[in-house]
Amino acid sequence: MESLIPNVSPAIVLSILVGLFDSCMYLVIRGVLRPHLLVVVPAAIAGAFIGQAVGARVGDPVHVGDFSLIWALVVGWVGILIVVGLASVVPSRTSR
């Protein structure tokens, strides 16, 4: 009988951890909880996963197994900065 737990790639799990770490660091640096944080977390996770894929092809000086840590951190922050930039451009709603 096969295991009930599916086989998950370590890159996905590490990308989630790195993305959550980047999002928490953004929250500590910013110091204010804003509604766009709901979009920052998935953007950081997706950025970390894309960064890992880039680092696997380009090369990275810091590896955790086959996971490219530096590229994952950098592209995760790029994802966060894109969301923050878009959030600053889009006008906020004001209640009447």
N, C-alpha and C positions, 0 to 999 in steps of 0.2 A: 504494500500500500504506500502510495506516495505521500509526501509531507503536505500538510495543509497550508504551510507558509510558502508563498510563491518565491521563486528565485529572483532576487532583485539585484541589479547591478550596483556595485559599491559607488560608482560615480554619481548615481542618482541620490543616494543617501548622503554622500559627502557634499554634493551640491546644495541639498536642502540645509544641511548644517552650516555651510559657509554662507549661504544666502540669509539665513536667520541671524547669523553672527553679524553680517554686514548691516542688516536692518536694525539690529539692536545698537550697534555702534552709531548708526545714523540718528537713532532716537536719543542716545546719550549726548551726541554732539549738538543736535538741534535743541534738545531740552523741552520741546513742546510736542504734544501728541496731536496730530492733525488728521483729518479724515483721509487724506491721500496716503496714509500709512498702509491702508488696506491694499493699495496698488503697489506700494514700495516693496512689500515682502515677496509677492510673486515675481516682480521684476528683478529683484536681487537673486532669487533662486534660479530664474531662467538665465540671467547673466552669468551666474556661477557655472551653470551647466554648459553654456556656450563657451565660456572662458576655458573650461576644462578641455573641451573639444579642440579649441584653438591651440592650447598648450600641448596637447598630445601630438599635434602635427608640427608645431613650430619648435617646441622644446621649452623646458622650464628648469631653472636651477633648483627649485624646491619641489620635491615630489613626496606625496604620501602614497606609497605603493605606485600605482599608475596614475594617480590623480595629480594634476598640475595645479598646485596651490596658488602660486602668484598670479597666474592668468585668471584663475577663478575669482580671486579677490578683486583684481583690477576690473574685470568685465562686470562683476557684480556691482561694483561702485558706479560703473558707467550706466548700468540699468537704473540704479537709484537716481543718479543725476539727471537722466532723461525724464523720469517721472516727476522729479522736483521741478525741473525746467518747464515741463508741460503744465504742472499744477500752478506755477506762478504766472503763466500766460493766460490760462483759462480764468475768466472772471468768477469770483465766488458768489454764491447765492446769499442774498440778505433777506431776512424775514421782515414782513411788514407789520 
